[in-house]
Amino acid sequence: MNDKISLLGAGLIGSLMGVYLKKRGLDVAIYEKRRDWRKDKLAAEGRSINMALSHRGLKALEKAGLKEKVMPYTLPMYGRRMHDEHGNTYFQPYGKDNQAIYSVSRNTFNEILLEEADRCGANIFFNHKVETVDVENKRVRFLLADGSTKDISSEVIIGSDGAHSSLRNAFECQTRFNYKQEYISHGYKELRIPPTADGGFAMDPEALHIWPRGRFMLIALPNLDKSFTCTLFLPFEGYKVCFEKIHDGKDAEYIFQTYFNDAYHLMPDLAEEYDRNPTAALINTECYPWTVNNCLLIGDAAHAIVPFYGQGMNCGFEDCNILDELIGKFGTFSWDLVFEKFQKIRKPDTDAISTLAMENFVEMSDSMADPKFLIRKKIEAKLHELFPDEWVPLYSMVTFTDMSYSEAYAQGKLQEQIMDEVMRDPMISHKWDSLDFENILNRVDAVRSV
């Protein structure tokens, strides 16, 4: 069996890439190790965490003709609503002019993309677990559900098979392949806030809710059924509050009563869900090169990042968009050229968003509980309001623009340096709204020229 293009993995990135390739008129086969979760919901268990869809992802969907199909299944979140330990909340807008990110169920989203790939004519094979990949000869051996094996060869192999990519594992056998994998000290567990007794939302449905508690936190995203998907982020071990010290659901109830009391009263099934739902790890991976002999890594297979900037999926969708642009520009006569151009463009940007995601965990879990941090954000928002083109907050650059991640990172560091100076004023909390904002803006050029 010889396929022109074989995609390994039918998740969000693989399904969207399949749509792009089929719209180019190419022969595409998508291979997935799981059962078809469109028919068997059990096959999707463990992957139901909500996704936050933002500008880069929306742009990629629109180009594929999918935005209008996806949007009815999303809910807009216009900002963060922070919850302190006393139950007080504070709303912090994400941007301006009703800018929002969109909560969407991973499983529902994946079904839409997969259905479109199917409709476009991609051949999709489930229950195909990669056993070996021969990169030199572009051959893949799959283990099937009945225990038999199946071999295929391909002109092109694209690994869209996630953080534990089989294609990347095959690359590791090549010479001069650099690979770094890091499991961070924190893990996560998914929980749920159900709808109220009268079928409504228990909290503000137009916000991403955050309970920042220093070394740990809880977040919640709204769902169409009026529930909230909650994610508890804790250290695995070594701290007063960590997964190691929570032995069962009863212990979890005590932790929630102590640190997330307002959420606790909205979670009648907390103990049962805590015992039932798995605790998962968070991984960060970097590797290079992404391409060997017409084989390419894409999405998490090339650059898995922690979820604290909400950009993992959006970054992967942007991969699909950029790769499609390169195919349109250079054609399919030299896949090596297309893939080399792709990794040259994307590697600096994925390194940048990886760093930003790690840094943002500190901001989300710790800094947001600091009153001075909130003043800092108000000053940045005012600068953006007064000088919308000259001062764009880092979060807005990443979330609401096409600016490359690496450029946003560099600009963000420059703005951070200036804001550090502004915040050194001991009276800043009392006079922040009467600052000379034009003078602050002028410091950008001064710092840039140093």
C-alpha positions in Angstrom: 0.0 0.0 0.0 1.5 3.4 -1.0 0.0 6.7 0.2 1.2 10.0 -1.1 0.8 11.6 2.4 0.3 9.7 5.6 -0.7 11.7 8.7 0.0 9.9 12.0 -2.6 11.0 14.5 -6.2 12.2 14.0 -6.4 14.7 16.9 -7.1 18.3 16.4 -3.9 19.1 14.5 -3.9 16.0 12.3 -7.5 16.4 11.4 -7.1 20.1 10.4 -3.9 19.3 8.5 -5.8 16.6 6.7 -8.4 19.2 5.6 -5.8 21.6 4.3 -4.0 18.9 2.3 -7.2 17.5 0.8 -8.2 21.0 -0.2 -4.9 21.1 -2.1 -6.1 18.1 -4.0 -3.5 15.7 -2.4 -3.9 12.0 -1.5 -4.2 11.8 2.3 -4.5 9.0 4.7 -4.9 9.6 8.5 -4.0 6.9 11.0 -5.2 7.0 14.6 -4.4 4.5 17.4 -7.7 5.1 19.2 -11.2 3.8 18.3 -13.5 6.1 16.4 -14.7 8.4 19.2 -17.5 9.7 17.0 -19.2 6.3 17.3 -17.6 5.2 20.6 -17.5 8.0 23.3 -15.3 5.8 25.5 -12.5 6.2 23.0 -12.4 9.9 23.9 -12.1 9.4 27.7 -9.2 11.3 29.3 -9.1 13.9 26.6 -12.2 16.0 27.4 -10.4 19.1 28.8 -11.6 22.3 27.4 -9.6 24.3 24.8 -9.3 28.1 24.6 -9.6 29.1 20.9 -8.1 32.5 20.1 -7.1 34.5 17.0 -4.4 32.3 15.5 -6.6 29.2 15.7 -9.6 31.1 14.4 -7.6 32.4 11.5 -6.5 28.8 10.6 -10.1 27.6 10.8 -11.4 30.4 8.7 -8.8 29.7 6.0 -10.0 26.0 6.0 -13.6 27.1 5.8 -14.4 25.8 9.2 -14.8 28.8 11.4 -18.6 29.1 10.9 -19.0 25.4 11.7 -17.1 25.6 14.9 -18.3 28.9 16.4 -21.8 27.6 17.4 -20.0 25.2 19.8 -18.0 27.9 21.6 -18.6 30.3 24.4 -16.8 33.7 24.5 -14.6 34.5 27.5 -13.9 38.3 27.7 -11.5 38.2 30.5 -10.2 36.5 33.7 -12.3 36.5 36.8 -10.0 36.1 39.8 -11.4 34.6 43.0 -9.6 35.4 46.3 -9.7 33.2 49.4 -12.6 35.2 50.9 -14.9 34.6 47.8 -14.4 38.1 46.4 -13.9 38.3 42.6 -12.2 40.8 40.3 -12.7 40.9 36.5 -9.7 41.6 34.3 -10.6 42.1 30.6 -8.3 40.2 28.1 -8.2 43.0 25.6 -10.4 45.8 24.3 -13.5 46.2 22.1 -15.0 43.0 23.4 -12.0 40.9 22.5 -12.5 37.3 23.7 -11.1 33.8 23.7 -13.5 30.9 23.2 -14.1 27.9 25.3 -14.8 24.7 23.3 -14.9 21.0 24.2 -11.9 19.2 22.8 -14.0 16.1 21.8 -16.8 18.1 20.1 -14.1 20.2 18.3 -12.2 17.1 17.2 -15.4 15.6 15.8 -16.1 18.6 13.7 -12.6 18.6 12.2 -12.5 14.9 11.6 -15.9 15.0 9.9 -14.6 17.7 7.6 -11.5 15.7 6.8 -13.8 12.7 6.1 -16.1 14.9 3.9 -13.1 16.2 1.9 -12.1 12.7 1.0 -9.2 11.8 3.4 -8.9 8.1 4.2 -9.1 7.7 8.0 -8.0 4.5 9.7 -8.7 3.9 13.4 -7.3 1.3 15.7 -3.9 1.7 13.9 -1.2 2.0 16.6 2.2 2.8 15.3 4.7 0.0 16.1 7.7 1.2 14.1 8.6 3.9 11.6 11.4 3.4 9.1 12.3 7.0 8.3 14.9 6.1 5.7 12.4 4.1 3.6 9.3 6.1 4.7 7.5 2.9 5.9 5.2 2.5 8.9 4.2 -0.7 10.6 0.9 -0.5 12.6 -0.4 -2.9 15.2 -4.2 -3.5 14.7 -6.9 -4.3 17.2 -6.9 -8.0 16.4 -3.1 -8.2 17.1 -2.1 -8.4 13.4 0.3 -5.9 11.8 0.0 -3.7 8.7 2.7 -2.1 6.7 2.4 1.0 4.6 4.8 3.2 2.6 4.4 6.8 1.8 5.9 9.6 -0.2 5.4 11.9 2.8 4.9 11.2 6.5 3.7 13.9 8.9 3.7 13.2 12.6 0.8 14.9 14.2 0.7 12.4 17.0 1.3 14.6 20.0 3.8 14.9 22.8 4.7 11.2 22.8 5.1 11.1 19.0 6.1 7.8 17.4 7.6 9.6 14.5 9.7 11.7 16.8 10.9 8.6 18.6 12.0 7.3 15.2 13.9 10.6 14.6 15.8 10.0 17.8 17.5 7.1 16.1 18.9 9.5 13.5 22.3 11.2 13.9 22.4 14.8 15.1 18.9 14.8 16.5 18.5 17.0 19.6 15.7 16.3 22.0 14.7 17.8 25.4 11.8 16.6 27.5 10.7 18.1 30.7 7.9 17.1 33.1 7.2 20.1 35.2 6.7 19.7 39.0 2.9 20.2 38.7 0.2 18.0 37.5 -3.5 18.5 36.9 -6.9 16.9 37.6 -10.1 17.7 35.8 -13.3 18.3 37.9 -16.7 19.9 37.2 -19.1 22.6 38.4 -22.6 21.5 37.3 -25.4 23.8 36.3 -27.6 25.3 39.0 -30.8 23.6 40.1 -32.8 25.8 37.7 -30.4 24.9 34.8 -28.3 28.0 34.7 -24.7 28.9 35.0 -23.4 28.8 38.6 -20.9 31.6 37.8 -20.2 34.3 35.2 -20.2 32.4 31.9 -18.3 35.1 30.0 -15.0 34.7 31.9 -12.2 32.2 32.5 -12.3 31.8 36.3 -9.0 31.6 38.2 -8.4 30.9 41.9 -4.6 31.8 42.2 -3.0 30.4 45.4 0.7 30.8 44.9 2.2 27.4 44.1 -1.2 26.0 43.0 -4.4 27.1 41.4 -7.8 26.2 40.1 -9.3 27.3 36.8 -12.8 26.9 35.3 -14.1 27.3 31.7 -17.8 27.4 30.7 -19.6 24.8 28.7 -22.6 24.9 26.5 -24.6 22.7 28.9 -24.2 25.4 31.5 -21.5 23.5 33.5 -17.9 24.5 34.0 -14.9 22.3 33.4 -12.5 22.9 36.3 -8.8 22.0 36.2 -6.9 21.8 39.5 -3.1 22.4 39.2 -1.0 21.2 42.1 2.6 20.2 42.7 2.9 16.4 42.7 4.9 16.4 46.0 7.0 18.4 48.4 4.5 21.1 49.5 1.8 21.6 52.1 -0.8 21.4 49.3 0.2 18.8 46.7 -1.3 15.6 45.1 0.9 13.4 47.3 -0.9 14.6 50.5 -4.4 14.3 49.1 -5.2 10.6 49.6 -8.9 10.6 48.6 -11.9 12.7 47.8 -12.5 13.6 51.5 -9.0 15.1 51.7 -9.8 17.0 48.5 -13.0 18.4 50.1 -10.9 19.7 53.0 -8.4 21.4 50.6 -11.3 23.0 48.6 -13.1 24.2 51.8 -9.8 25.8 52.9 -8.5 27.4 49.7 -11.4 27.4 47.1 -14.4 27.7 49.4 -16.7 29.5 47.0 -16.0 26.8 44.3 -16.4 24.0 46.9 -20.1 25.0 47.5 -20.7 24.7 43.7 -19.3 21.2 43.4 -21.6 18.6 45.0 -19.7 15.7 43.4 -16.2 16.8 44.2 -15.1 13.9 46.3 -16.5 11.3 43.9 -14.9 13.1 40.8 -11.6 13.5 42.6 -11.4 9.8 43.3 -12.6 8.8 39.8 -10.7 11.2 37.5 -7.0 10.6 36.8 -4.1 12.9 37.7 -2.1 13.8 34.6 1.3 15.2 34.1 2.4 18.3 32.2 5.2 18.0 29.6 7.3 20.4 27.7 9.3 19.1 24.7 11.8 20.7 22.3 13.6 19.0 19.4 15.5 19.6 16.2 15.4 18.9 13.3 11.7 18.6 12.7 12.2 17.0 9.3 14.1 14.1 7.9 13.7 12.5 4.5 10.2 13.9 3.6 9.0 13.2 7.2 7.9 16.1 9.3 6.9 16.7 12.9 4.0 19.2 13.5 2.1 20.5 16.6 2.9 18.9 19.9 5.0 16.2 18.2 7.5 19.0 17.4 6.9 21.4 20.4 4.6 20.3 23.2 4.1 23.2 25.6 2.4 23.5 29.0 -1.1 25.0 28.8 -0.6 28.2 30.8 -0.9 30.6 27.8 -3.7 28.8 26.1 -1.7 28.6 23.0 -0.9 24.9 22.5 -3.7 24.2 20.1 -3.6 27.7 18.6 0.1 27.3 17.9 -0.5 23.9 16.3 -3.3 25.3 14.1 -0.9 28.1 13.1 1.6 25.4 12.1 -1.0 24.0 9.7 -1.8 27.4 8.3 1.9 28.3 7.7 2.7 24.8 6.2 -0.2 25.2 3.9 1.0 28.6 2.8 4.4 27.1 2.0 2.9 24.3 0.0 0.9 26.9 -2.0 4.1 28.9 -2.6 6.6 26.2 -3.4 4.3 23.3 -4.6 4.8 19.7 -3.8 7.7 18.9 -6.2 10.2 19.4 -3.3 8.8 18.4 0.0 12.3 18.8 1.6 12.3 22.5 0.6 8.8 23.1 2.0 9.7 21.3 5.3 13.0 23.0 5.7 11.4 26.4 5.2 8.7 25.4 7.7 11.0 24.5 10.5 13.2 27.6 9.8 10.2 29.8 10.2 8.5 28.1 13.1 11.3 26.9 15.4 12.2 30.4 16.9 8.5 31.1 17.4 7.6 27.8 19.1 10.7 28.2 21.4 9.3 31.6 22.3 5.8 30.5 23.1 7.2 27.6 25.1 9.1 30.0 27.3 6.1 32.3 27.6 3.9 29.5 28.7 6.2 28.4 31.5 6.6 32.0 32.7 2.8 32.6 32.6 2.2 29.8 35.1 3.9 32.0 37.7 1.7 35.0 36.7 -1.5 32.9 36.8 -0.9 31.1 40.1 1.0 33.7 42.1 1.1 37.3 40.7 -2.6 37.6 40.1 -3.2 37.5 43.8 -0.9 40.5 44.3 -2.7 43.9 44.4 0.3 45.5 42.7 0.1 43.1 39.8 -3.5 44.3 39.2 -2.3 47.9 39.2 0.4 47.0 36.7 -2.2 45.5 34.4 -4.4 48.6 34.7 -1.5 50.8 33.7 -0.7 48.6 30.7 -4.4 48.6 29.7 -4.5 52.5 30.0 -1.3 52.7 27.8 -3.0 50.5 25.2 -6.2 52.6 25.3 -4.2 55.8 24.8 -1.7 54.5 22.3 -3.3 51.4 20.7 -0.6 51.0 18.0 2.5 51.9 20.1 1.8 49.9 23.2 0.2 46.5 22.9 0.2 44.3 26.1 2.1 41.0 25.7 -1.0 38.9 26.2 -2.8 40.8 23.4 0.2 40.4 21.1 0.1 36.7 21.6 -3.6 36.1 21.7 -5.2 38.7 19.4 -2.6 39.4 16.7 -0.6 37.6 14.0 2.7 38.9 15.3 5.2 36.1 15.5 5.6 34.6 19.0 9.4 35.5 18.9 8.7 39.1 18.1 6.0 39.3 20.7 8.4 37.8 23.3 11.1 40.4 22.5 8.6 43.3 22.6 7.2 42.0 25.8 10.6 41.9 27.5 11.2 45.5 26.5 7.8 46.5 28.0 8.5 44.5 31.1 11.7 46.4 31.7 9.8 49.7 31.4 7.0 48.6 33.7 9.4 47.4 36.3 10.8 50.9 36.5 7.2 52.4 36.7 6.2 50.0 39.5 9.2 51.0 41.7 7.4 54.1 42.7 6.3 53.4 46.3 3.1 55.5 45.7 2.1 53.8 42.5 -1.0 52.3 43.9 -2.4 55.7 44.8 -1.5 57.7 41.7 -1.4 55.1 38.9 -4.3 56.7 36.9 -2.6 60.2 36.9 0.8 59.1 35.5 2.4 60.8 32.6 1.5 58.0 30.2 3.1 59.6 27.2 6.4 59.8 29.1 6.2 56.1 29.8 5.6 55.4 26.1 8.6 57.5 25.2 10.8 55.2 27.3 10.3 52.4 24.8 12.4 54.2 22.2 15.0 55.1 24.8 15.3 51.5 26.1 15.4 50.2 22.5 18.3 52.5 21.6 20.4 51.4 24.5 
